[in-house]
Amino acid sequence: MGLADTSMYVCMHAALGKDVVAVLSNLVITFLRPALARDLIAEAKIVRIGRRLAYLETYLFSDGSEEPIAHATSSFAYRFAAAAP
C-alpha cells in the first residue's frame, strides 16, 4: 500500500512541480494476484487534474512479470505553497 501511495504522490510532484502541497484524500487498492518474491514495480499516472483535486492510478507489478498484482486509484487534494518572503 505504501508503494502505491508513494508512487502517486511522486507523480503529482513530477507533474505539478516542487511547490505543490498534496494530501491524500482517498485510496482504493484492488489486489489481483499474489506477489512473487521479487522487487515490486509501480507505474503511476494522472487520470485527471482539477482545480483542487487530482485523480491518479497506479499498477503494481512483480519485477519481470507482465501481469499486475494490484491496481490502485486515489484522489489528492492539493494547493501550491505560498512564495517565501
N, C-alpha and C positions, 0 to 999 in steps of 0.2 A: 504494500500500500504506500509505503514511503517513497519508493522509486517512481510510482505513477504520479504522486503529488509533486515531487521534486521536479520531474521532467516537464510537467505542465507549467510550474512556476518559472523554471528557467526559460521555457518557450515564451512566456509572457515578457520577460525581461529582454530576450533576444529581439522580439518584435517591437516593443514599445520603448526600449531604452532603459538606462540605469536609474532614471529618476522616477520610475513607476513604483507606486506602493500598492501591492496586490495582496488581497486577503481571500483565502479560500472560503467560499460560501456554500458549496455543495460538492460532494464527491460520491460517485457511484462506481463500483467495480464489479464486473461480472467475470468470474473465474471460469475459464473454458475447458482447461485440462491441467493435469499436474505438471509442475515444472520439472525439467530434467536437472540433474546435479551438475549444472554448468552456470556460467555467468548469465545474468539477465540483461536484456537489451530493451530499452524503451524508445518508442518512436512517437513523439508528441506533435500535434498540430493544432492550430487555432481554427475553430469552426466559424466563429463569428465574434466580432468586436463591436460592442455598442458604446454608448456614451459613458456608462458606468459599470457595465458588466461585460465580461469576456467569457465565451464558451469554448472549451477545449476538449480534445480527446487524445488518448494515447493507447497504443497496443504494446503489450509486454511479450517478449519472446525469450525462449531459452537460446543461448548462443548456438548458432549452427542450424536452428530449426526454422522452417518457413511458416509453420502454423503458430498463431499466437496462443499464449497461455492465459491471457487476460485482456479485457477491454475495459477502459476506464473513461468516464466523462466527468467534467467538472465545470463549475462556474466560479469565476473570481470577480469580486468587487474590486475596483481599482481607482486610483487617482494619481495625479502627478505631485511629487513633493514640491513644496514651496521653494523658491530660489533662495539661496543663502544670502544674507545681507552683506 
